[in-house]
Amino acid sequence: MRRRLRPPDVPELAIRLRALEEIWRGQRLDSDPLLFPHRYGRPEDREAAAFLASSLAFGRVASINASLERLFAALGPQPAATLREAAGDVRGLEGFVHRWVDAGSLRPFLRSVGETLRAEGSLGALFASGDEGGPDFVPALDRFFSVLRERTAVPARRFPRGLRFLLPTPGDGSACKRAHLFLRWTVRSGDVDLGLWRGPGLAASRLLLPMDTHVHRISRYLGLTARPAADLRASREATGWLSKIEPLDPVRFDWALSRLGILAECVRDPRRSLCDGCAVRPVCRASTPSGRPPVPSRATGAFPA
């Protein structure tokens, strides 16, 4: 029988997460694909770049950056205009491969983005048109990606693996980390996020924590979720706890939490983690054999090594 995990100590967790946030505020943009939309000044280019960068945000950082460098070199200094005008035929992408996404998947994906920019004027307009409210954006994401799939001009039964991966179905129960990452960048304002989408209903309080394997593992360490898989339920569970700290902005700590995994400050093997200087160690369940947050010594006030 699985031992039921104790809920997190929310006041103490809040203190530790805010301390972690201060350490990472605005730091190491080079470690994230969000670097690419920050290169552009025009909102329409930032939006297009954010969607493309988040869509390819899987794999090792060096591999992601290399693939995005090639993609944005092909799109030129005004990627939104290029996508609108190219009709899916962006030159310079022959032989493109990013893990299982190749040029045969990338081209129809770019075609659907370009068609949306021509039809609605922006990705945000398409997204907003399918948002009927609710506690989070999952149903709106489902409608958004459904339209994009139709605009690829590829019959559904002939979708290659890479194209299915680029245009997921968020409501099917998977975490769809990249889709929620895109929303964090565009809906949320402050620190490194872009805050491009404004309007009724587009509130940061409805965002979900982008749940990849790193964030899922660290969320389990902090007692934010007991789910064994990094899925939609885990994301909603973790976001629910974070909303007790920041009801209007529950994913504000995602940047700091994800740096711990991306930069290998917190890895599965505790012998290779930088636990001693970690701001959330006092509430981390991985730092003690009991699975409970460590207790400081009454004599010294220090936490056990």
Secondary structure, 3 states (H helix, E strand, C coil): CCCCCCCCCHHHHHHHHHHHHHHHCCCCHHHCHHHCHHHCCCHHHHHHHHHHHHHCCCCCHHHHHHHHHHHHHHHCCCHHHHHHHHCCCCCCCCCCEECCEEHHHHHHHHHHHHHHHHHCCCHHHHHHHCCCCCCCCHHHHHHHHHHHHHCCCCCHHHCCHHHHHHCCCHHHCECCHHHHHHHHHHHCEECCEECCCCCCCCCHHHCCCCCCHHHHHHHHHCCCCCCCCCEHHHHHHHHHHHHHHCCCCCCCCHHHHHHHHHCCCCCCCHHHCCCCCCCCHHHCHHHCCCCCCCCCCCCCCCCCC
